[in-house]
């Protein structure tokens, strides 16, 4: 499953979108904190990023209140970091809190809701609740397709994630067409050599191996490796991947 569906450059952009709702000093402080937080995350230092995320939530709450969309962005990311640092018990209620704010302010079909649903689905999957993860992702796909259209690249990311859940549940007949659809959208929208394509190729290849299609799996794995090698040589900022 791909993780939180943006590269680090996109993560900075998300935080900058939240910042204009804040006063100038709070904006400067929270942007500075966000930049430092992302730097720690890029280095894999999630424990170092965590207190910065906590402070960002505090600043947002002080500046615009506890039920503002900007605050929800920071709460959601704090929950992501709790999950990454092995504390799903702290993460889950924060995801729920972020969604309550998003649904109240922007409505239950807001794309922001789909993002938090996806993050919560990942948590459910890693804590042995694949069935709940499936339901959350189905809702997220529906929201994102309605908001952005069925051929949007962010829909492809969710289709990949839903396919991973189906694979975990051993619903291979449901997973395979979703991997294929995800790849088709990615290749059309971001190109066949984008690093995100490599993640979906690897996921689909694993499914093929598990269903005794080793030759086809090997072809996809070789293609994924070629994409990663090329991205590495160009210093590309790759998306992350979770087990």
Secondary structure, DSSP 8 states (H G I E B T S, - for coil): -B-SSS-HHHHHHHHHHHHTTS-HHHHHHHHHHHHHHHHHHHTT-HHHHHHHHHHHHHHHHHHH-TTSHHHHHHHHHHHHHHHHTT-HHHHHHHHHHHHHHHHHHH-TT-HHHHHHHHHHHHHHHHTT-HHHHHHHHHHHHHHHHHHH-TT-HHHHHHHHHHHHHHHHTT-HHHHHHHHHHHHHHHHHHT-TT-HHHHHHHHHHHHHHHHTT-HHHHHHHHHHHHHHHHHHHHTT-----B--
